[in-house]
Amino acid sequence: MLESVRRLLRMGAAPNLLNLLQKQHPADLARVFSELNDRDCHSVFNILVERNGKLAVEALSELGPEQGAGLLADRPADDIARLVQEIPSDDAAALIDNLPKELSASVLELIRAKPGGGVSELLDYEDKTAGRLMNPNVFALPEDLTAGEAITAIQTARDVEMVFYLYVVDQRRHLVGVTSLRRLLLVAPDTPLKRIMTSELYSARVDTDQEEVAQRVASYNLLAIPVVDPENKLVGVITVDDVIDILKDEATEDVFRLAGVSAEDGVLTAPRESLKRRMPWLLVNLVTAFGAAWVVSRFEATITQVVALSFLMPIVAGMGGNAATQTLAVIVRGIALGDLTWSNARQALVKEALVGLGNGCALGIVATLGAWALTGDWTLGAILGAAMVINMFIAAVAGTLIPLGLRAANVDPALASSVFITTLTDVFGFLSFLGLATIFLRFLHMAPTP
């Protein structure tokens, strides 16, 4: 598909290219857009949007709001306002929010002039909340309707989000219950909805964080979750396809933050922007690295007498850092998914400490043999092995406690944990190895006196 698009574009065969594009699913078009270079991508998008604007903008919503907005940014505001009306309000709001500020404001002004779309209302909510993510075109029926009337209403409904569940509201549109379509079909047509609905249902408020929404949908195996305002009035719905996008985005964000990188920093981001986003955490790492250097400087006399220490000590710090990263990944994931809570934190700490000790003992034996083979000094090998056990244990404990501590301080564990972990494993790795070497210095092979 991609090669065909490139070939037809080079040949200038716009009609053939358009015919090919119009046969594709929006998700497949999004993949094509992501693989093309900027110039070809804009050319293909412009060819498609002139003849099939709905398909073009659907492909943009599949591509993602940031890249999609980039393809729209060079078009007039009235053209963008017309195009975004073709997709669900939540997808339209995400695209508009990523446009340049002046263009975004112009598009919103045009949309507000045509009430009923709901896009501008979604942008009034905080970013990454249920209110911003929801689709306001939610299908709901009054509790006094019968099952037969409800079925007729579903059959004649237009322009609503896919109906997974039938939400039931009172006269003031308060959410009072939900029923499945299966149950609706199995009861007598004259049965009132309030007799077959379930009043115990899961919902999200408009200010609920999107990650919490995703956790609820995943935990309770829902296909959709209703969104209510502070007065419990039904204002929208979030479906499982949106939740999948949330989970994907949150996972990507956590991975980026563990590396001290912003999730907005992509492969094609301008060098200046990438520099601004990466430099702060690198500076923090540099400052903390001096702490480890200071520890090493305290043992200068020992290193001078046993030169082998200088090329063995990075092993302890490096292995501690690797072990801490493994623990950190497990703990941060547990926090993100809601698997790790304060009630089971002690159990997680004990488990990770035991894993750290087990790894330390096993790797310590290997390190002992390796150091002996390299230097011919059994004592030095034993010191390296003991330091390995100590640092692996510290790495496991720190990798558990630091994310939990940051979470208690309302700081994203994925964002700041790696900086502290790196410092701790370096400092304690050098301290344990060089400290033990100093204690047992008389048993080590000394460097020859010049």
Summary of the structure (lengths in Angstrom):
residues: 450
radius of gyration: 29.6
end to end distance: 71.1
largest distance: 103.0
contacts: 1446
relative contact order: 0.06
helix: 67%
strand: 8%
